Amino acid sequence: MVHDRPRALTGEGAAPRRFIFVLVENFTLLSFASAVECLRIANRMAGAELYTWLICGDSEDYVACSAGSRFQVDISLDELSRDDTVLVCGGGDIQQHTTKRLLNWLRREARRGLKIGGLCTASYTVAKAGLMEGKRATIHWENHDSFAEEFPEVELTKSVFTVDGNRMTTAGGTSSIDLMLKLIADDHDEKLANAVADQMIYSTIRTDQDTQRLSVPTRIGVRHPKLSQVIQMMEANIEEPISPSLLAKDAGMSTRQLERLFRRYLSRSPKRYYMELRLQKARNLLMQTDMTVINVALACGFSSPSHFSKCYRAHYNTTPYRERGAQASRLSV
């Protein structure tokens, strides 16, 4: 069934909007495919070519996604039309795969006034090019800590996507769908965007006010309001950990009650759970940034590098220095 002609096509000779998808090596297929499918279905539902797209890369031939499939690029890093919209698609090891050539190309196209966005971890690439300063952005939750450390001038959110002027970012996964549906609604109308969502069996369209991670009760599989409250406080205070007694007081219970709550539902003490949160952040920073081990320790609430190393080794069976070295060796292969 063909959707009614959208408002932007009521005039004669309306040109389709062109998207340039820049595939960064090891990009996440889901984010890219979700975005392209929205455009394809919009054309189908409108019965007209509203959108066109090209695949671009810092290569003359193929770019591989994280699942191993290879995609042939249509164009390399050439000069684009001023009306084009650039969406950089990122994935694993984004720092390693963000090349100087790509950064310089993004800066040049930004100076020419193009709309530029980053899907999934490519928010890092756009920020590294200096294009997100003073703007709101988001990135996949796994890269949130490292991004915040490296780009303090960016207003980092936990939204599924952000649009700030001519800059766009998404958190990865299916959040590309939410961004594209917003763009389609802005370009044409919500009726067309809803028709695209229906075709994709996408029943809950999220806005930039929705957060990317599941709620604490959903993540831990426990619906207990006081437990959720304490875990949220822990997650918000990694650099300067709060004592169990203060956590308990803020939640309106005794320290002993807090201990029992964690033992019953999470099979560990509050102190142990808090330590695991801090060590997880530390591992993300070691793997995703160039921060020194000492600075990583401080960012995760460890006043002593030796204490940090001891706790890290007990949890991950390796030292922070060896973890950093193993990561560097893997990326150099």
Disulfide bonds with the S-S distance in Angstrom:
none
